[in-house]
Amino acid sequence: MILDCIRHGITSDNLENRFNGRSSAGLTTEQVDALRKIRIDVARYDQVFSSPAPRCLETARLLGIEQPRIDERIIERHFGVFEGRTPEECEATHAEDFAAFQRFDRDTAMPGGESRGAHHERLNTWLHELVDAERVLVVTHGGTIDYLKRLAAAKPLYDFSDAIMAGQHAALTRFEVGEGKVKLLLEDEALAGFSLRHSSQ
């Protein structure tokens, strides 16, 4: 199966380096203008999905993706008390919880939030249901792309010290998924230069 992942467009929270797992922050004006010039040909896909997060739905709409299947399992991880805060603010107000969060272990969940392991479990459940599809498109989040890239590169999912592999906003990353393996085929391809474009309006 070919899995094309589009990371949502950039938001004001992203620009300010704020945790926005379940935030409703909208796309920046510049991002909206850029996405309006691109159209995605969904006819080539067996299934088209979007996270229910407003920034993903807005990205899909601007790209001309009508009525994607909304699936709660591909929404970003819930960051609990860290939502809407910068790392510096989290450290200042919840130092112990933030230190635990930065260990990237499987089971730590910040107050009111979700553990990394729980996030991966729901993503994995969704992936396993796609076995009969040949081509799938999903508008999703950095956390989803990080998970898939780590699987493809055989990198640790937990207890690591390297950077999160989230990819660029409003860019496409392609994977081949099958037989228990994930292979990275294309990384951070700008949508404006991708072959899916068929409109200049």
C-alpha positions in Angstrom: 0.0 0.0 0.0 1.1 3.5 -0.8 0.4 5.9 2.0 0.6 9.7 1.2 0.7 11.8 4.3 0.1 15.6 4.1 1.0 17.4 7.3 -1.4 20.2 8.0 -0.6 23.8 7.1 1.3 26.0 9.6 -0.6 27.8 12.4 0.2 30.7 14.6 0.8 28.2 17.4 3.4 26.5 15.3 5.2 29.7 14.5 5.3 30.5 18.3 6.5 26.9 19.1 3.5 26.1 21.2 2.2 22.6 21.8 -1.1 22.4 19.9 -2.1 18.7 19.9 -5.8 19.5 20.3 -5.7 23.2 19.7 -8.2 24.9 17.4 -5.7 27.4 16.1 -6.3 28.2 12.4 -3.8 28.4 9.6 -1.9 31.6 9.0 -3.1 34.0 6.3 0.0 33.3 4.3 -0.6 29.6 4.5 -4.2 29.9 3.5 -3.2 31.9 0.4 -0.6 29.4 -0.6 -2.9 26.3 -0.2 -5.6 27.9 -2.3 -3.4 27.7 -5.3 -3.0 23.9 -5.1 -5.5 21.2 -5.8 -5.1 17.5 -5.0 -6.5 14.9 -7.3 -8.2 12.5 -4.9 -9.5 10.2 -7.7 -6.2 8.3 -7.7 -6.7 7.2 -4.1 -8.8 4.3 -2.7 -9.4 6.1 0.6 -8.9 9.7 1.7 -8.7 10.5 5.4 -8.4 13.6 7.6 -7.8 14.2 11.3 -10.7 15.9 12.9 -8.5 18.8 14.1 -9.6 22.1 12.6 -6.2 22.8 11.1 -6.3 19.5 9.2 -9.9 20.0 8.0 -9.0 23.5 6.8 -5.9 22.2 5.0 -8.0 19.5 3.3 -10.7 22.0 2.2 -8.2 24.5 0.8 -6.6 21.7 -1.2 -10.0 20.8 -2.7 -10.3 17.5 -0.8 -14.0 17.2 -0.3 -15.6 14.9 2.3 -12.5 13.1 3.6 -13.2 10.3 6.0 -12.7 11.8 9.5 -11.0 9.4 11.9 -10.3 10.3 15.6 -7.4 7.8 15.7 -5.2 10.0 13.5 -5.6 13.2 15.5 -2.4 14.5 17.2 -1.4 13.4 20.7 -3.2 15.3 23.5 -0.7 17.4 25.4 -2.9 18.1 28.4 -1.7 21.0 30.6 1.0 21.8 28.0 -1.6 22.7 25.3 -1.1 26.2 24.0 2.2 26.7 25.9 5.8 26.9 24.8 8.4 24.5 26.1 9.8 27.4 28.3 6.3 28.0 29.8 5.8 24.3 30.5 9.2 24.1 32.2 8.4 27.2 34.3 5.0 26.0 35.4 5.2 22.2 35.4 9.0 21.5 35.7 8.7 17.9 37.0 6.0 16.9 34.5 7.9 18.5 31.6 11.1 16.7 32.5 9.2 13.4 32.4 7.6 14.3 29.1 11.1 14.9 27.6 12.2 11.4 28.3 9.9 10.2 25.4 9.0 7.0 27.2 6.0 4.9 26.4 3.7 5.4 29.4 4.2 9.0 30.7 1.2 11.1 30.2 1.2 14.8 31.2 -1.7 15.9 33.4 -4.9 15.8 31.4 -3.0 14.4 28.4 -2.1 11.2 26.5 0.9 9.0 26.7 3.2 8.4 23.7 2.3 4.7 23.8 -1.4 5.3 23.7 -1.0 7.6 20.7 0.9 5.0 18.8 -1.6 2.3 19.7 -4.4 4.1 18.0 -2.3 5.0 15.0 -1.3 1.4 14.6 -4.9 0.2 14.9 -5.9 2.6 12.0 -2.9 1.4 9.9 -3.9 -2.2 10.2 -7.4 -1.5 8.9 -5.9 -0.2 5.6 -4.6 -3.6 4.4 -6.9 -3.9 1.4 -6.2 -0.4 0.0 -3.6 0.2 -2.7 -3.3 4.0 -2.3 -4.4 6.1 0.7 -4.2 9.8 1.3 -4.3 11.3 4.8 -4.2 14.9 6.1 -2.6 14.6 9.5 -0.1 15.7 12.0 3.6 15.7 12.8 3.1 13.0 15.4 1.7 10.6 12.8 4.6 11.3 10.4 7.2 10.9 13.2 5.8 7.5 14.1 5.9 6.3 10.5 9.4 7.6 9.8 10.7 5.9 13.0 9.2 2.6 11.9 10.7 3.0 8.4 14.1 3.9 9.8 14.0 1.3 12.6 14.6 4.1 15.1 13.5 3.9 18.7 9.9 4.8 19.4 10.7 5.5 23.0 13.5 6.7 25.3 15.4 8.5 22.5 17.4 11.7 22.4 17.3 12.6 18.7 14.9 15.1 17.2 11.2 14.5 16.5 10.9 13.5 12.8 7.7 15.5 12.1 8.4 16.9 8.7 7.5 20.2 7.1 4.1 21.7 7.3 2.0 21.6 4.1 4.3 19.0 2.6 3.8 15.4 1.4 5.6 12.4 2.8 5.1 9.0 1.1 5.4 5.6 2.6 5.0 2.0 1.4 3.2 0.0 4.1 2.8 -3.8 4.0 3.8 -7.1 5.4 4.6 -5.6 8.7 7.1 -3.2 7.2 7.1 0.6 6.5 9.4 2.1 3.8 10.0 5.8 3.3 9.6 6.7 -0.4 9.4 10.4 -0.5 10.0 13.0 2.2 8.8 16.6 2.7 7.8 17.2 -0.9 6.4 20.7 -1.3 2.8 20.5 -2.4 3.2 23.4 -4.8 5.8 21.4 -6.8 4.2 18.0 -6.5 2.6 16.2 -9.5 -0.8 16.2 -7.8 -1.2 19.8 -8.7 -3.7 20.5 -11.5 -5.0 24.0 -10.8 -3.4 27.4 -10.7 -6.4 29.2 -9.3 
